[in-house]
Amino acid sequence: MKVEQAYVELKAMLLQNGCTVAAEAPSNSISVNQGSVWGVSPRTAKKMITFRLFPADSGTRIAVSSSLAQNWKSLTIIGSVLSIVVASVCLWISLDLEGYLATLQPTLWSWIAVKPEFAESFIILTRVSAVVLIAIVVSEIVVYVYAESRVDAFAEETLKRLSR
């Protein structure tokens, strides 16, 4: 199809799929925001996609580039850093409480236990919390790497539907 027709159909398809137009040069290029900052897959993660249309023989050639949105990346990184900090504090508390149980001398975090009998419960609680937080960080890393490796998935699907 001609460039103008391809552009109109591409834009309509993008808008139908919930994309918002960030910039456009009608019949030449269109840049859209797609996905959400809460997305956890390559298709749903927030990203910027730019489609460039070129006349080619009797039809249209479309070049595409996708990149994860900066606020999606920032949210992932900040969340992971905060999780690591809180996990570290949890481990510190558990080690401090172990020292308290061994010596029964007051420590920085011994006030949490109120009584020595409660210290063991707090040790378990803080260690479990630390493990959960570390598991969250690992899953965030996996999500980030997977989303980055397949960032063009939505654009590829769109182009396949457009070529039908």
C-alpha positions as CSV (number, residue, x, y, z in Angstrom):
1,M,0.0,0.0,0.0
2,K,1.0,3.6,-0.4
3,V,2.8,5.5,2.3
4,E,-0.2,7.7,3.1
5,Q,-2.6,4.8,3.4
6,A,-0.1,2.8,5.5
7,Y,0.4,5.8,7.8
8,V,-3.4,6.2,8.4
9,E,-3.9,2.5,9.0
10,L,-0.9,2.3,11.3
11,K,-2.0,5.3,13.4
12,A,-5.5,3.9,13.7
13,M,-4.2,0.5,14.8
14,L,-1.9,2.1,17.4
15,L,-4.7,4.2,18.8
16,Q,-7.0,1.2,19.0
17,N,-4.4,-0.6,21.1
18,G,-4.2,2.2,23.7
19,C,-1.1,4.0,22.4
20,T,-0.8,7.7,22.8
21,V,0.9,9.8,20.1
22,A,4.0,11.5,21.4
23,A,5.1,13.0,18.0
24,E,4.2,12.6,14.4
25,A,5.2,13.8,11.0
26,P,2.2,12.6,8.9
27,S,3.1,10.1,6.3
28,N,6.7,10.0,7.4
29,S,6.9,9.0,11.1
30,I,4.9,8.5,14.3
31,S,6.2,8.1,17.8
32,V,3.9,6.6,20.4
33,N,3.9,5.7,24.1
34,Q,2.7,2.2,24.8
35,G,2.3,0.2,27.9
36,S,2.3,1.1,31.6
37,V,4.9,1.8,34.3
38,W,3.4,-1.2,36.1
39,G,3.8,-3.5,33.1
40,V,5.9,-6.6,33.7
41,S,6.2,-8.1,30.3
42,P,7.7,-6.9,27.0
43,R,4.3,-6.1,25.7
44,T,2.9,-4.3,28.7
45,A,6.1,-2.4,30.0
46,K,6.0,1.3,29.2
47,K,8.0,2.2,26.1
48,M,8.4,4.7,23.3
49,I,8.0,3.3,19.8
50,T,8.9,5.2,16.7
51,F,7.7,4.0,13.2
52,R,9.3,5.6,10.1
53,L,7.6,5.1,6.8
54,F,9.5,5.1,3.4
55,P,8.3,4.5,-0.1
56,A,9.7,1.2,-1.5
57,D,9.0,0.0,-5.0
58,S,5.2,-0.2,-5.2
59,G,4.6,-0.2,-1.4
60,T,5.8,1.1,1.9
61,R,8.8,0.1,4.0
62,I,8.4,0.7,7.8
63,A,11.4,0.9,10.1
64,V,10.7,0.7,13.8
65,S,12.7,1.4,17.0
66,S,11.5,0.8,20.5
67,S,13.0,1.7,23.9
68,L,11.8,1.2,27.4
69,A,10.5,4.5,29.0
70,Q,12.8,6.2,31.4
71,N,10.2,6.3,34.2
72,W,9.7,2.5,33.8
73,K,13.4,1.9,34.2
74,S,13.7,4.4,37.1
75,L,10.8,2.8,39.0
76,T,12.4,-0.6,38.5
77,I,15.8,0.6,39.7
78,I,14.5,2.6,42.6
79,G,12.3,-0.2,43.8
80,S,15.2,-2.7,43.6
81,V,17.6,-0.4,45.5
82,L,15.0,0.3,48.2
83,S,14.3,-3.4,48.5
84,I,18.0,-4.1,49.0
85,V,18.3,-1.4,51.6
86,V,15.3,-2.7,53.6
87,A,16.6,-6.3,53.2
88,S,20.0,-5.2,54.6
89,V,18.3,-3.5,57.6
90,C,16.3,-6.7,58.2
91,L,19.5,-8.8,58.2
92,W,21.2,-6.3,60.5
93,I,18.3,-6.5,62.9
94,S,18.3,-10.3,62.9
95,L,22.1,-10.4,63.6
96,D,21.8,-7.8,66.3
97,L,18.9,-9.8,68.0
98,E,21.0,-12.9,67.8
99,G,23.8,-11.1,69.7
100,Y,21.2,-9.9,72.2
101,L,20.0,-13.5,72.8
102,A,23.5,-14.8,73.2
103,T,24.5,-12.2,75.8
104,L,21.2,-10.8,77.1
105,Q,22.9,-7.4,77.0
106,P,20.9,-4.6,75.4
107,T,21.8,-3.8,71.8
108,L,20.6,-1.3,69.3
109,W,17.6,-3.4,68.2
110,S,16.9,-5.3,71.4
111,W,14.1,-3.0,72.3
112,I,12.0,-4.5,69.4
113,A,11.8,-7.8,71.2
114,V,10.6,-6.3,74.5
115,K,11.4,-9.6,76.2
116,P,14.1,-12.1,75.3
117,E,11.4,-14.7,74.6
118,F,10.2,-12.6,71.6
119,A,13.6,-12.1,70.1
120,E,13.6,-15.5,68.3
121,S,10.3,-14.6,66.6
122,F,11.7,-11.3,65.4
123,I,14.8,-13.0,64.1
124,I,12.7,-15.3,62.0
125,L,10.4,-12.4,60.9
126,T,13.3,-10.2,59.8
127,R,15.1,-13.0,58.0
128,V,11.9,-14.1,56.1
129,S,11.3,-10.4,55.2
130,A,14.9,-10.2,53.9
131,V,14.5,-13.3,51.8
132,V,11.2,-12.1,50.3
133,L,12.8,-8.7,49.4
134,I,15.8,-10.4,47.8
135,A,13.4,-12.6,45.8
136,I,11.6,-9.5,44.6
137,V,14.9,-7.9,43.5
138,V,15.8,-11.0,41.6
139,S,12.4,-11.1,39.9
140,E,12.7,-7.4,39.0
141,I,16.1,-8.1,37.4
142,V,14.6,-10.9,35.4
143,V,11.6,-8.8,34.3
144,Y,14.0,-5.9,33.3
145,V,16.3,-8.1,31.2
146,Y,13.3,-9.9,29.6
147,A,11.5,-6.7,28.8
148,E,14.7,-5.1,27.4
149,S,15.5,-8.2,25.2
150,R,11.9,-8.2,23.7
151,V,11.2,-4.5,23.7
152,D,10.2,-4.7,20.0
153,A,7.5,-7.4,20.6
154,F,4.5,-5.0,20.5
155,A,5.9,-3.2,17.4
156,E,6.5,-6.5,15.6
157,E,2.9,-7.6,16.3
158,T,1.6,-4.3,15.0
159,L,3.5,-4.6,11.8
160,K,2.4,-8.2,11.2
161,R,-1.3,-7.1,11.6
162,L,-0.7,-4.1,9.3
163,S,0.8,-6.3,6.6
164,R,-2.3,-8.6,6.4
